[in-house]
Amino acid sequence: MTQAIAPKLRFYSNPMSRARMVRWMLEECGAEYETVELEYGQTMKSPQYLAINPMGKVPALQHGDAVITETGAILAYLAELFPAKHLAPPQGSPERAAYLRWLFFVAGPAEAATTAQTEGWLANQTDRQAMTAGFGRFDDMVRTLRHAVAGKRYVCGEHFSAADLYLASYIGWGMMEGSLPALAEFKAYTQPLLQRAAYLRAEELDGPVPAAA
């Protein structure tokens, strides 16, 4: 019997994007993959790529006939695709609950609040706007994030997971560019994670982030 060949992973990226998080995840998984680097305003908006991701944004991942977009979804997909790496806690466990909570927290309230704060949209935020916004106020989000990582090596029990990768990437980038405060709790949590071998390999592949970024 001929053994079926597993479909190849194709990774759509730009090193000045959230795709850096996915690169780190691919390296954690030990995945074999092809990288397609796209340019902002050019190949990222081409008809060929819009057929893959109509948003015209990266990252995106193709796995055979499957197309996965949105950073958190890609991280979760890869964690399930490589179960031997134990990057997602077991179904039904308390650790799994925390894993899902923080994956969705970064993708939702954290990303939205940071963008709104950085763009100056919250300068005159009213109580009603804070009540209707999923993230509440920027300070609410930062306080929650601080509570999530304070005194912890990992956020989902005793093992590194895709949720840690997402949180460490988001917090580390935020502190670097000034969109998040450089709190002691944030530094203590992110610094060891950003020394993992897979992270360093990914950084070497993507290259340094320009100082003006």
mmCIF file of the C-alpha atoms, coordinates in Angstrom:
data_MODEL
# 
_entry.id   MODEL 
# 
loop_
_atom_site.group_PDB 
_atom_site.id 
_atom_site.type_symbol 
_atom_site.label_atom_id 
_atom_site.label_alt_id 
_atom_site.label_comp_id 
_atom_site.label_asym_id 
_atom_site.label_entity_id 
_atom_site.label_seq_id 
_atom_site.pdbx_PDB_ins_code 
_atom_site.Cartn_x 
_atom_site.Cartn_y 
_atom_site.Cartn_z 
_atom_site.occupancy 
_atom_site.B_iso_or_equiv 
_atom_site.pdbx_formal_charge 
_atom_site.auth_seq_id 
_atom_site.auth_comp_id 
_atom_site.auth_asym_id 
_atom_site.auth_atom_id 
_atom_site.pdbx_PDB_model_num 
ATOM 1   C CA . MET A 1 1   ? 0.000   0.000  0.000  1.00 0.00 ? 1   MET A CA 1 
ATOM 2   C CA . THR A 1 2   ? 1.325   3.426  -0.945 1.00 0.00 ? 2   THR A CA 1 
ATOM 3   C CA . GLN A 1 3   ? 1.622   5.725  2.032  1.00 0.00 ? 3   GLN A CA 1 
ATOM 4   C CA . ALA A 1 4   ? -0.222  9.006  1.639  1.00 0.00 ? 4   ALA A CA 1 
ATOM 5   C CA . ILE A 1 5   ? 2.015   12.080 1.535  1.00 0.00 ? 5   ILE A CA 1 
ATOM 6   C CA . ALA A 1 6   ? 1.043   14.702 4.097  1.00 0.00 ? 6   ALA A CA 1 
ATOM 7   C CA . PRO A 1 7   ? 0.109   18.030 2.507  1.00 0.00 ? 7   PRO A CA 1 
ATOM 8   C CA . LYS A 1 8   ? 2.780   20.683 2.755  1.00 0.00 ? 8   LYS A CA 1 
ATOM 9   C CA . LEU A 1 9   ? 2.401   23.798 4.876  1.00 0.00 ? 9   LEU A CA 1 
ATOM 10  C CA . ARG A 1 10  ? 2.633   27.079 3.030  1.00 0.00 ? 10  ARG A CA 1 
ATOM 11  C CA . PHE A 1 11  ? 3.190   30.125 5.217  1.00 0.00 ? 11  PHE A CA 1 
ATOM 12  C CA . TYR A 1 12  ? 2.285   33.599 3.931  1.00 0.00 ? 12  TYR A CA 1 
ATOM 13  C CA . SER A 1 13  ? 4.296   36.202 5.772  1.00 0.00 ? 13  SER A CA 1 
ATOM 14  C CA . ASN A 1 14  ? 5.878   39.607 6.055  1.00 0.00 ? 14  ASN A CA 1 
ATOM 15  C CA . PRO A 1 15  ? 8.547   39.962 8.772  1.00 0.00 ? 15  PRO A CA 1 
ATOM 16  C CA . MET A 1 16  ? 7.072   43.286 9.850  1.00 0.00 ? 16  MET A CA 1 
ATOM 17  C CA . SER A 1 17  ? 3.783   41.750 10.907 1.00 0.00 ? 17  SER A CA 1 
ATOM 18  C CA . ARG A 1 18  ? 2.105   39.352 13.320 1.00 0.00 ? 18  ARG A CA 1 
ATOM 19  C CA . ALA A 1 19  ? 3.421   36.608 11.064 1.00 0.00 ? 19  ALA A CA 1 
ATOM 20  C CA . ARG A 1 20  ? 6.518   36.616 13.266 1.00 0.00 ? 20  ARG A CA 1 
ATOM 21  C CA . MET A 1 21  ? 4.372   34.917 15.913 1.00 0.00 ? 21  MET A CA 1 
ATOM 22  C CA . VAL A 1 22  ? 3.399   32.172 13.486 1.00 0.00 ? 22  VAL A CA 1 
ATOM 23  C CA . ARG A 1 23  ? 7.022   31.711 12.412 1.00 0.00 ? 23  ARG A CA 1 
ATOM 24  C CA . TRP A 1 24  ? 7.916   31.097 16.059 1.00 0.00 ? 24  TRP A CA 1 
ATOM 25  C CA . MET A 1 25  ? 5.075   28.567 16.339 1.00 0.00 ? 25  MET A CA 1 
ATOM 26  C CA . LEU A 1 26  ? 6.167   26.737 13.199 1.00 0.00 ? 26  LEU A CA 1 
ATOM 27  C CA . GLU A 1 27  ? 9.656   26.460 14.649 1.00 0.00 ? 27  GLU A CA 1 
ATOM 28  C CA . GLU A 1 28  ? 8.289   25.215 17.990 1.00 0.00 ? 28  GLU A CA 1 
ATOM 29  C CA . CYS A 1 29  ? 6.412   22.529 16.088 1.00 0.00 ? 29  CYS A CA 1 
ATOM 30  C CA . GLY A 1 30  ? 9.455   21.483 14.081 1.00 0.00 ? 30  GLY A CA 1 
ATOM 31  C CA . ALA A 1 31  ? 7.284   21.887 10.991 1.00 0.00 ? 31  ALA A CA 1 
ATOM 32  C CA . GLU A 1 32  ? 8.470   21.632 7.422  1.00 0.00 ? 32  GLU A CA 1 
ATOM 33  C CA . TYR A 1 33  ? 6.983   24.555 5.552  1.00 0.00 ? 33  TYR A CA 1 
ATOM 34  C CA . GLU A 1 34  ? 7.353   26.857 2.586  1.00 0.00 ? 34  GLU A CA 1 
ATOM 35  C CA . THR A 1 35  ? 7.456   30.611 3.177  1.00 0.00 ? 35  THR A CA 1 
ATOM 36  C CA . VAL A 1 36  ? 5.822   33.040 0.765  1.00 0.00 ? 36  VAL A CA 1 
ATOM 37  C CA . GLU A 1 37  ? 6.814   36.589 1.671  1.00 0.00 ? 37  GLU A CA 1 
ATOM 38  C CA . LEU A 1 38  ? 4.387   39.305 0.587  1.00 0.00 ? 38  LEU A CA 1 
ATOM 39  C CA . GLU A 1 39  ? 4.765   43.068 0.362  1.00 0.00 ? 39  GLU A CA 1 
ATOM 40  C CA . TYR A 1 40  ? 2.335   45.578 1.866  1.00 0.00 ? 40  TYR A CA 1 
ATOM 41  C CA . GLY A 1 41  ? 0.135   47.289 -0.725 1.00 0.00 ? 41  GLY A CA 1 
ATOM 42  C CA . GLN A 1 42  ? 1.510   45.092 -3.489 1.00 0.00 ? 42  GLN A CA 1 
ATOM 43  C CA . THR A 1 43  ? 1.503   41.288 -3.533 1.00 0.00 ? 43  THR A CA 1 
ATOM 44  C CA . MET A 1 44  ? -0.503  41.318 -0.287 1.00 0.00 ? 44  MET A CA 1 
ATOM 45  C CA . LYS A 1 45  ? -3.378  42.900 -2.248 1.00 0.00 ? 45  LYS A CA 1 
ATOM 46  C CA . SER A 1 46  ? -2.915  40.882 -5.430 1.00 0.00 ? 46  SER A CA 1 
ATOM 47  C CA . PRO A 1 47  ? -5.871  38.907 -6.832 1.00 0.00 ? 47  PRO A CA 1 
ATOM 48  C CA . GLN A 1 48  ? -3.936  35.697 -6.236 1.00 0.00 ? 48  GLN A CA 1 
ATOM 49  C CA . TYR A 1 49  ? -3.501  36.367 -2.533 1.00 0.00 ? 49  TYR A CA 1 
ATOM 50  C CA . LEU A 1 50  ? -6.951  37.891 -2.042 1.00 0.00 ? 50  LEU A CA 1 
ATOM 51  C CA . ALA A 1 51  ? -8.329  34.554 -3.238 1.00 0.00 ? 51  ALA A CA 1 
ATOM 52  C CA . ILE A 1 52  ? -6.581  33.022 -0.205 1.00 0.00 ? 52  ILE A CA 1 
ATOM 53  C CA . ASN A 1 53  ? -7.301  35.790 2.304  1.00 0.00 ? 53  ASN A CA 1 
ATOM 54  C CA . PRO A 1 54  ? -9.814  38.424 1.148  1.00 0.00 ? 54  PRO A CA 1 
ATOM 55  C CA . MET A 1 55  ? -8.582  40.684 3.983  1.00 0.00 ? 55  MET A CA 1 
ATOM 56  C CA . GLY A 1 56  ? -5.318  41.069 2.129  1.00 0.00 ? 56  GLY A CA 1 
ATOM 57  C CA . LYS A 1 57  ? -3.368  40.640 5.353  1.00 0.00 ? 57  LYS A CA 1 
ATOM 58  C CA . VAL A 1 58  ? -0.821  38.244 6.772  1.00 0.00 ? 58  VAL A CA 1 
ATOM 59  C CA . PRO A 1 59  ? -0.284  35.792 8.309  1.00 0.00 ? 59  PRO A CA 1 
ATOM 60  C CA . ALA A 1 60  ? -2.096  33.027 6.524  1.00 0.00 ? 60  ALA A CA 1 
ATOM 61  C CA . LEU A 1 61  ? -1.407  29.317 6.371  1.00 0.00 ? 61  LEU A CA 1 
ATOM 62  C CA . GLN A 1 62  ? -2.318  26.766 3.710  1.00 0.00 ? 62  GLN A CA 1 
ATOM 63  C CA . HIS A 1 63  ? -2.372  23.088 4.597  1.00 0.00 ? 63  HIS A CA 1 
ATOM 64  C CA . GLY A 1 64  ? -3.550  21.118 1.615  1.00 0.00 ? 64  GLY A CA 1 
ATOM 65  C CA . ASP A 1 65  ? -7.062  22.386 0.883  1.00 0.00 ? 65  ASP A CA 1 
ATOM 66  C CA . ALA A 1 66  ? -7.330  24.129 4.257  1.00 0.00 ? 66  ALA A CA 1 
ATOM 67  C CA . VAL A 1 67  ? -6.712  27.852 4.632  1.00 0.00 ? 67  VAL A CA 1 
ATOM 68  C CA . ILE A 1 68  ? -6.267  29.304 8.101  1.00 0.00 ? 68  ILE A CA 1 
ATOM 69  C CA . THR A 1 69  ? -6.049  33.030 8.794  1.00 0.00 ? 69  THR A CA 1 
ATOM 70  C CA . GLU A 1 70  ? -5.966  35.077 12.026 1.00 0.00 ? 70  GLU A CA 1 
ATOM 71  C CA . THR A 1 71  ? -2.916  34.607 14.210 1.00 0.00 ? 71  THR A CA 1 
ATOM 72  C CA . GLY A 1 72  ? -4.644  32.966 17.172 1.00 0.00 ? 72  GLY A CA 1 
ATOM 73  C CA . ALA A 1 73  ? -6.461  30.505 14.924 1.00 0.00 ? 73  ALA A CA 1 
ATOM 74  C CA . ILE A 1 74  ? -3.222  29.551 13.165 1.00 0.00 ? 74  ILE A CA 1 
ATOM 75  C CA . LEU A 1 75  ? -1.475  28.974 16.482 1.00 0.00 ? 75  LEU A CA 1 
ATOM 76  C CA . ALA A 1 76  ? -4.330  26.788 17.712 1.00 0.00 ? 76  ALA A CA 1 
ATOM 77  C CA . TYR A 1 77  ? -4.434  24.860 14.421 1.00 0.00 ? 77  TYR A CA 1 
ATOM 78  C CA . LEU A 1 78  ? -0.727  24.118 14.544 1.00 0.00 ? 78  LEU A CA 1 
ATOM 79  C CA . ALA A 1 79  ? -0.921  23.035 18.185 1.00 0.00 ? 79  ALA A CA 1 
ATOM 80  C CA . GLU A 1 80  ? -3.539  20.435 17.169 1.00 0.00 ? 80  GLU A CA 1 
ATOM 81  C CA . LEU A 1 81  ? -1.603  19.449 14.047 1.00 0.00 ? 81  LEU A CA 1 
ATOM 82  C CA . PHE A 1 82  ? 1.504   18.571 16.062 1.00 0.00 ? 82  PHE A CA 1 
ATOM 83  C CA . PRO A 1 83  ? 0.111   16.922 19.223 1.00 0.00 ? 83  PRO A CA 1 
ATOM 84  C CA . ALA A 1 84  ? 3.458   15.352 20.118 1.00 0.00 ? 84  ALA A CA 1 
ATOM 85  C CA . LYS A 1 85  ? 4.798   18.840 20.883 1.00 0.00 ? 85  LYS A CA 1 
ATOM 86  C CA . HIS A 1 86  ? 2.201   19.272 23.674 1.00 0.00 ? 86  HIS A CA 1 
ATOM 87  C CA . LEU A 1 87  ? 1.535   22.924 22.804 1.00 0.00 ? 87  LEU A CA 1 
ATOM 88  C CA . ALA A 1 88  ? -2.148  22.647 23.747 1.00 0.00 ? 88  ALA A CA 1 
ATOM 89  C CA . PRO A 1 89  ? -3.389  21.253 27.096 1.00 0.00 ? 89  PRO A CA 1 
ATOM 90  C CA . PRO A 1 90  ? -5.715  18.226 27.112 1.00 0.00 ? 90  PRO A CA 1 
ATOM 91  C CA . GLN A 1 91  ? -9.396  18.682 26.318 1.00 0.00 ? 91  GLN A CA 1 
ATOM 92  C CA . GLY A 1 92  ? -11.601 19.199 29.365 1.00 0.00 ? 92  GLY A CA 1 
ATOM 93  C CA . SER A 1 93  ? -8.762  20.129 31.711 1.00 0.00 ? 93  SER A CA 1 
ATOM 94  C CA . PRO A 1 94  ? -8.528  23.364 33.749 1.00 0.00 ? 94  PRO A CA 1 
ATOM 95  C CA . GLU A 1 95  ? -5.330  24.091 31.806 1.00 0.00 ? 95  GLU A CA 1 
ATOM 96  C CA . ARG A 1 96  ? -7.304  23.846 28.564 1.00 0.00 ? 96  ARG A CA 1 
ATOM 97  C CA . ALA A 1 97  ? -9.768  26.409 29.867 1.00 0.00 ? 97  ALA A CA 1 
ATOM 98  C CA . ALA A 1 98  ? -6.940  28.839 30.641 1.00 0.00 ? 98  ALA A CA 1 
ATOM 99  C CA . TYR A 1 99  ? -5.358  28.103 27.256 1.00 0.00 ? 99  TYR A CA 1 
ATOM 100 C CA . LEU A 1 100 ? -8.508  29.031 25.346 1.00 0.00 ? 100 LEU A CA 1 
ATOM 101 C CA . ARG A 1 101 ? -9.166  32.026 27.580 1.00 0.00 ? 101 ARG A CA 1 
ATOM 102 C CA . TRP A 1 102 ? -5.810  33.679 26.930 1.00 0.00 ? 102 TRP A CA 1 
ATOM 103 C CA . LEU A 1 103 ? -5.669  32.833 23.233 1.00 0.00 ? 103 LEU A CA 1 
ATOM 104 C CA . PHE A 1 104 ? -8.977  34.601 22.755 1.00 0.00 ? 104 PHE A CA 1 
ATOM 105 C CA . PHE A 1 105 ? -8.049  37.414 25.133 1.00 0.00 ? 105 PHE A CA 1 
ATOM 106 C CA . VAL A 1 106 ? -5.023  38.416 23.063 1.00 0.00 ? 106 VAL A CA 1 
ATOM 107 C CA . ALA A 1 107 ? -6.924  38.100 19.784 1.00 0.00 ? 107 ALA A CA 1 
ATOM 108 C CA . GLY A 1 108 ? -9.881  40.113 21.119 1.00 0.00 ? 108 GLY A CA 1 
ATOM 109 C CA . PRO A 1 109 ? -9.688  42.631 23.983 1.00 0.00 ? 109 PRO A CA 1 
ATOM 110 C CA . ALA A 1 110 ? -5.893  42.986 24.052 1.00 0.00 ? 110 ALA A CA 1 
ATOM 111 C CA . GLU A 1 111 ? -5.435  43.651 20.335 1.00 0.00 ? 111 GLU A CA 1 
ATOM 112 C CA . ALA A 1 112 ? -8.447  45.964 20.157 1.00 0.00 ? 112 ALA A CA 1 
ATOM 113 C CA . ALA A 1 113 ? -7.492  47.986 23.227 1.00 0.00 ? 113 ALA A CA 1 
ATOM 114 C CA . THR A 1 114 ? -3.879  48.403 22.152 1.00 0.00 ? 114 THR A CA 1 
ATOM 115 C CA . THR A 1 115 ? -4.849  49.563 18.674 1.00 0.00 ? 115 THR A CA 1 
ATOM 116 C CA . ALA A 1 116 ? -7.426  52.009 20.028 1.00 0.00 ? 116 ALA A CA 1 
ATOM 117 C CA . GLN A 1 117 ? -4.957  53.416 22.556 1.00 0.00 ? 117 GLN A CA 1 
ATOM 118 C CA . THR A 1 118 ? -2.089  53.732 20.068 1.00 0.00 ? 118 THR A CA 1 
ATOM 119 C CA . GLU A 1 119 ? -4.265  55.476 17.477 1.00 0.00 ? 119 GLU A CA 1 
ATOM 120 C CA . GLY A 1 120 ? -5.608  57.952 20.028 1.00 0.00 ? 120 GLY A CA 1 
ATOM 121 C CA . TRP A 1 121 ? -9.189  56.740 19.803 1.00 0.00 ? 121 TRP A CA 1 
ATOM 122 C CA . LEU A 1 122 ? -9.539  56.556 23.579 1.00 0.00 ? 122 LEU A CA 1 
ATOM 123 C CA . ALA A 1 123 ? -8.477  60.109 24.404 1.00 0.00 ? 123 ALA A CA 1 
ATOM 124 C CA . ASN A 1 124 ? -12.022 61.132 25.304 1.00 0.00 ? 124 ASN A CA 1 
ATOM 125 C CA . GLN A 1 125 ? -13.576 57.733 25.978 1.00 0.00 ? 125 GLN A CA 1 
ATOM 126 C CA . THR A 1 126 ? -16.899 58.018 27.764 1.00 0.00 ? 126 THR A CA 1 
ATOM 127 C CA . ASP A 1 127 ? -18.305 55.652 30.371 1.00 0.00 ? 127 ASP A CA 1 
ATOM 128 C CA . ARG A 1 128 ? -20.862 54.471 27.827 1.00 0.00 ? 128 ARG A CA 1 
ATOM 129 C CA . GLN A 1 129 ? -18.132 53.708 25.255 1.00 0.00 ? 129 GLN A CA 1 
ATOM 130 C CA . ALA A 1 130 ? -16.173 51.795 27.880 1.00 0.00 ? 130 ALA A CA 1 
ATOM 131 C CA . MET A 1 131 ? -19.280 49.814 28.747 1.00 0.00 ? 131 MET A CA 1 
ATOM 132 C CA . THR A 1 132 ? -20.003 48.835 25.144 1.00 0.00 ? 132 THR A CA 1 
ATOM 133 C CA . ALA A 1 133 ? -16.401 48.117 24.078 1.00 0.00 ? 133 ALA A CA 1 
ATOM 134 C CA . GLY A 1 134 ? -15.404 44.492 24.578 1.00 0.00 ? 134 GLY A CA 1 
ATOM 135 C CA . PHE A 1 135 ? -12.142 45.575 26.190 1.00 0.00 ? 135 PHE A CA 1 
ATOM 136 C CA . GLY A 1 136 ? -13.731 48.144 28.501 1.00 0.00 ? 136 GLY A CA 1 
ATOM 137 C CA . ARG A 1 137 ? -10.925 50.620 29.101 1.00 0.00 ? 137 ARG A CA 1 
ATOM 138 C CA . PHE A 1 138 ? -7.277  50.262 28.179 1.00 0.00 ? 138 PHE A CA 1 
ATOM 139 C CA . ASP A 1 139 ? -6.324  50.124 31.858 1.00 0.00 ? 139 ASP A CA 1 
ATOM 140 C CA . ASP A 1 140 ? -8.829  47.285 32.369 1.00 0.00 ? 140 ASP A CA 1 
ATOM 141 C CA . MET A 1 141 ? -7.055  45.263 29.708 1.00 0.00 ? 141 MET A CA 1 
ATOM 142 C CA . VAL A 1 142 ? -3.568  45.962 31.100 1.00 0.00 ? 142 VAL A CA 1 
ATOM 143 C CA . ARG A 1 143 ? -4.664  45.071 34.626 1.00 0.00 ? 143 ARG A CA 1 
ATOM 144 C CA . THR A 1 144 ? -6.127  41.769 33.407 1.00 0.00 ? 144 THR A CA 1 
ATOM 145 C CA . LEU A 1 145 ? -3.005  40.963 31.431 1.00 0.00 ? 145 LEU A CA 1 
ATOM 146 C CA . ARG A 1 146 ? -0.825  41.779 34.423 1.00 0.00 ? 146 ARG A CA 1 
ATOM 147 C CA . HIS A 1 147 ? -2.899  39.483 36.618 1.00 0.00 ? 147 HIS A CA 1 
ATOM 148 C CA . ALA A 1 148 ? -2.650  36.690 34.024 1.00 0.00 ? 148 ALA A CA 1 
ATOM 149 C CA . VAL A 1 149 ? 1.140   36.550 33.990 1.00 0.00 ? 149 VAL A CA 1 
ATOM 150 C CA . ALA A 1 150 ? 2.189   37.820 37.440 1.00 0.00 ? 150 ALA A CA 1 
ATOM 151 C CA . GLY A 1 151 ? 4.464   35.320 39.170 1.00 0.00 ? 151 GLY A CA 1 
ATOM 152 C CA . LYS A 1 152 ? 3.932   32.695 36.452 1.00 0.00 ? 152 LYS A CA 1 
ATOM 153 C CA . ARG A 1 153 ? 6.314   30.826 34.240 1.00 0.00 ? 153 ARG A CA 1 
ATOM 154 C CA . TYR A 1 154 ? 3.444   29.597 32.056 1.00 0.00 ? 154 TYR A CA 1 
ATOM 155 C CA . VAL A 1 155 ? -0.232  30.607 32.004 1.00 0.00 ? 155 VAL A CA 1 
ATOM 156 C CA . CYS A 1 156 ? -1.600  27.077 31.554 1.00 0.00 ? 156 CYS A CA 1 
ATOM 157 C CA . GLY A 1 157 ? -0.137  25.031 34.347 1.00 0.00 ? 157 GLY A CA 1 
ATOM 158 C CA . GLU A 1 158 ? 3.385   23.646 34.235 1.00 0.00 ? 158 GLU A CA 1 
ATOM 159 C CA . HIS A 1 159 ? 3.940   23.490 30.480 1.00 0.00 ? 159 HIS A CA 1 
ATOM 160 C CA . PHE A 1 160 ? 4.671   25.961 27.690 1.00 0.00 ? 160 PHE A CA 1 
ATOM 161 C CA . SER A 1 161 ? 1.753   26.284 25.270 1.00 0.00 ? 161 SER A CA 1 
ATOM 162 C CA . ALA A 1 162 ? 0.660   28.249 22.229 1.00 0.00 ? 162 ALA A CA 1 
ATOM 163 C CA . ALA A 1 163 ? -1.061  30.646 24.645 1.00 0.00 ? 163 ALA A CA 1 
ATOM 164 C CA . ASP A 1 164 ? 2.320   31.503 26.170 1.00 0.00 ? 164 ASP A CA 1 
ATOM 165 C CA . LEU A 1 165 ? 3.763   32.053 22.723 1.00 0.00 ? 165 LEU A CA 1 
ATOM 166 C CA . TYR A 1 166 ? 0.921   34.434 21.839 1.00 0.00 ? 166 TYR A CA 1 
ATOM 167 C CA . LEU A 1 167 ? 1.073   36.327 25.126 1.00 0.00 ? 167 LEU A CA 1 
ATOM 168 C CA . ALA A 1 168 ? 4.861   36.629 25.164 1.00 0.00 ? 168 ALA A CA 1 
ATOM 169 C CA . SER A 1 169 ? 4.934   37.816 21.545 1.00 0.00 ? 169 SER A CA 1 
ATOM 170 C CA . TYR A 1 170 ? 2.189   40.364 22.101 1.00 0.00 ? 170 TYR A CA 1 
ATOM 171 C CA . ILE A 1 171 ? 3.582   41.688 25.396 1.00 0.00 ? 171 ILE A CA 1 
ATOM 172 C CA . GLY A 1 172 ? 7.171   41.730 24.169 1.00 0.00 ? 172 GLY A CA 1 
ATOM 173 C CA . TRP A 1 173 ? 6.267   43.610 20.997 1.00 0.00 ? 173 TRP A CA 1 
ATOM 174 C CA . GLY A 1 174 ? 4.025   45.990 22.933 1.00 0.00 ? 174 GLY A CA 1 
ATOM 175 C CA . MET A 1 175 ? 6.751   46.898 25.400 1.00 0.00 ? 175 MET A CA 1 
ATOM 176 C CA . MET A 1 176 ? 9.285   47.326 22.596 1.00 0.00 ? 176 MET A CA 1 
ATOM 177 C CA . GLU A 1 177 ? 7.139   49.740 20.600 1.00 0.00 ? 177 GLU A CA 1 
ATOM 178 C CA . GLY A 1 178 ? 5.663   51.474 23.646 1.00 0.00 ? 178 GLY A CA 1 
ATOM 179 C CA . SER A 1 179 ? 2.052   50.395 23.250 1.00 0.00 ? 179 SER A CA 1 
ATOM 180 C CA . LEU A 1 180 ? 2.208   48.522 26.569 1.00 0.00 ? 180 LEU A CA 1 
ATOM 181 C CA . PRO A 1 181 ? 3.846   49.682 29.797 1.00 0.00 ? 181 PRO A CA 1 
ATOM 182 C CA . ALA A 1 182 ? 7.114   47.948 30.651 1.00 0.00 ? 182 ALA A CA 1 
ATOM 183 C CA . LEU A 1 183 ? 5.808   46.460 33.891 1.00 0.00 ? 183 LEU A CA 1 
ATOM 184 C CA . ALA A 1 184 ? 8.049   44.265 36.028 1.00 0.00 ? 184 ALA A CA 1 
ATOM 185 C CA . GLU A 1 185 ? 5.519   41.420 35.764 1.00 0.00 ? 185 GLU A CA 1 
ATOM 186 C CA . PHE A 1 186 ? 5.559   41.638 31.973 1.00 0.00 ? 186 PHE A CA 1 
ATOM 187 C CA . LYS A 1 187 ? 9.356   41.557 31.834 1.00 0.00 ? 187 LYS A CA 1 
ATOM 188 C CA . ALA A 1 188 ? 9.645   38.638 34.265 1.00 0.00 ? 188 ALA A CA 1 
ATOM 189 C CA . TYR A 1 189 ? 7.168   36.582 32.229 1.00 0.00 ? 189 TYR A CA 1 
ATOM 190 C CA . THR A 1 190 ? 8.388   37.359 28.706 1.00 0.00 ? 190 THR A CA 1 
ATOM 191 C CA . GLN A 1 191 ? 12.169  37.382 29.068 1.00 0.00 ? 191 GLN A CA 1 
ATOM 192 C CA . PRO A 1 192 ? 12.658  33.611 29.619 1.00 0.00 ? 192 PRO A CA 1 
ATOM 193 C CA . LEU A 1 193 ? 10.165  32.738 26.877 1.00 0.00 ? 193 LEU A CA 1 
ATOM 194 C CA . LEU A 1 194 ? 11.914  34.995 24.377 1.00 0.00 ? 194 LEU A CA 1 
ATOM 195 C CA . GLN A 1 195 ? 15.084  32.981 24.902 1.00 0.00 ? 195 GLN A CA 1 
ATOM 196 C CA . ARG A 1 196 ? 13.578  29.693 23.743 1.00 0.00 ? 196 ARG A CA 1 
ATOM 197 C CA . ALA A 1 197 ? 15.544  28.012 20.961 1.00 0.00 ? 197 ALA A CA 1 
ATOM 198 C CA . ALA A 1 198 ? 12.581  28.045 18.566 1.00 0.00 ? 198 ALA A CA 1 
ATOM 199 C CA . TYR A 1 199 ? 12.054  31.773 19.114 1.00 0.00 ? 199 TYR A CA 1 
ATOM 200 C CA . LEU A 1 200 ? 15.715  32.506 18.401 1.00 0.00 ? 200 LEU A CA 1 
ATOM 201 C CA . ARG A 1 201 ? 15.587  30.408 15.224 1.00 0.00 ? 201 ARG A CA 1 
ATOM 202 C CA . ALA A 1 202 ? 12.482  32.268 14.086 1.00 0.00 ? 202 ALA A CA 1 
ATOM 203 C CA . GLU A 1 203 ? 14.102  35.632 14.781 1.00 0.00 ? 203 GLU A CA 1 
ATOM 204 C CA . GLU A 1 204 ? 17.132  34.633 12.746 1.00 0.00 ? 204 GLU A CA 1 
ATOM 205 C CA . LEU A 1 205 ? 14.905  33.648 9.827  1.00 0.00 ? 205 LEU A CA 1 
ATOM 206 C CA . ASP A 1 206 ? 12.812  36.833 9.958  1.00 0.00 ? 206 ASP A CA 1 
ATOM 207 C CA . GLY A 1 207 ? 15.674  39.202 10.712 1.00 0.00 ? 207 GLY A CA 1 
ATOM 208 C CA . PRO A 1 208 ? 15.763  42.103 13.163 1.00 0.00 ? 208 PRO A CA 1 
ATOM 209 C CA . VAL A 1 209 ? 12.896  44.530 13.566 1.00 0.00 ? 209 VAL A CA 1 
ATOM 210 C CA . PRO A 1 210 ? 14.009  48.020 12.447 1.00 0.00 ? 210 PRO A CA 1 
ATOM 211 C CA . ALA A 1 211 ? 14.446  50.425 15.342 1.00 0.00 ? 211 ALA A CA 1 
ATOM 212 C CA . ALA A 1 212 ? 11.837  52.804 13.878 1.00 0.00 ? 212 ALA A CA 1 
ATOM 213 C CA . ALA A 1 213 ? 9.134   50.101 13.862 1.00 0.00 ? 213 ALA A CA 1 
# 
